Amino acid sequence: MPEVAEIARARFEADGVPVDDVEIAVTSGTLDAIERLLVTRLRPGDIVAVEDPGWANLLDLVAALGLSTVSMAVDDEGPLPDSLDEAIALGAQAVIVTARAQNPTGAAISEQRAIALRAVLAQHPQVLLIEDDHAAELAGVALHCLSGVTNSWAFIRSASKPYGPDLRVAVTAGDEETMGRVIGRLRISTGWVSTVMQRLMLRLWLDDDVTTTVAAAAASYDRRRLALRDALSVRGLQAHGTTGINLWVRVNDETSAVTALRDAGYTVAPGSMFRLASPPGIRVTISPLDDEMVELFADAVAHAVHPAAAGAPGR
Ligand SMILES: Cc1ncc(COP(=O)(O)O)c(C=O)c1O
């Protein structure tokens, strides 16, 4: 819908995404956009650079498409520039990065890191860059965008995190050829994304009460995530989570940590779902965690990770 593209363009522009004269497409979520991008640009056996640890569903999609992966190491400021360089040297034709609220580590690409990553990408203009900004309005930190340096790029922003995953709506901006292929592929398959959902998206974007609610949710996630990160650090655990709804906690043994936490009444995700070559960890999602539960839960994690040192869990 032109109205959706128009508002999406203004919102992209405000965040520094280079959308002058570029096409904007609506897809049924992020993975739908990424699948169309990869299918139209790559062939089975081609190599995709992915963050490690990275989003499990994306790793599954890349494998299901018959593509190979090469991993990029990630710290709190995003993929490491040397690692990106190495991945491209190893033959990556496409690179997928998460702008903010990286899943599972909560990394957000910082201003300095964006400059360094853009410098690497500028040396490889043939690479397809796919940027995933799924946290969007919920991110709580500024966007430092990489798009526009390479000849082929796509910047995807999902409605799932700020407005609800059941909308199944994401907007993508990209260079003319890349977007032409995505839109063409959409036409010969699902056709378009329901205009009922697109109209709903538009109303949510333009509703002041919704905007206030999303901002309050972002502040609440920030508060609870940082409280838990601090509580875990105080207990000697290495926890990452600069943005978003997840914390990544380094552990030596994922199975025993996940099992001990389950016995204490908590479900966390084993890091193996998110890892290729990176060391073990667990992903903790803070969305169901109340402020009052933070200390108790941190005790339980400490006990699960270092049972002898931490004493009995508090739950
Ligand atoms: C890294 C990442 N990208 C995107 C999404 C959202 O995907 P979709 O837009 O397909 O709902 C998620 C959801 O958890 C995610 O973790």
The ligand as a MOL file (V3000), in Angstrom:
LIG
                    3D

  0  0  0     0  0            999 V3000
M  V30 BEGIN CTAB
M  V30 COUNTS 16 16 0 0 0
M  V30 BEGIN ATOM
M  V30 1 C 16.7740 -11.4330 15.2450 0
M  V30 2 C 15.3040 -11.4570 14.9570 0
M  V30 3 N 14.8540 -10.9500 13.7960 0
M  V30 4 C 13.5310 -10.9120 13.5240 0
M  V30 5 C 12.5980 -11.3880 14.4190 0
M  V30 6 C 11.1410 -11.2690 14.0660 0
M  V30 7 O 10.8440 -12.0480 12.9970 0
M  V30 8 P 9.4550 -11.8840 12.2230 0
M  V30 9 O 9.4400 -10.4780 11.6960 0
M  V30 10 O 9.5480 -12.9020 11.1370 0
M  V30 11 O 8.3560 -12.1140 13.2060 0
M  V30 12 C 13.0060 -11.9610 15.6120 0
M  V30 13 C 12.0340 -12.5160 16.5530 0
M  V30 14 O 12.3520 -13.0690 17.5690 0
M  V30 15 C 14.3920 -11.9850 15.8910 0
M  V30 16 O 14.8580 -12.4940 17.0350 0
M  V30 END ATOM
M  V30 BEGIN BOND
M  V30 1 1 1 2
M  V30 2 1 2 3
M  V30 3 2 2 15
M  V30 4 2 3 4
M  V30 5 1 4 5
M  V30 6 1 5 6
M  V30 7 2 5 12
M  V30 8 1 6 7
M  V30 9 1 7 8
M  V30 10 2 8 9
M  V30 11 1 8 10
M  V30 12 1 8 11
M  V30 13 1 12 13
M  V30 14 1 12 15
M  V30 15 2 13 14
M  V30 16 1 15 16
M  V30 END BOND
M  V30 END CTAB
M  END
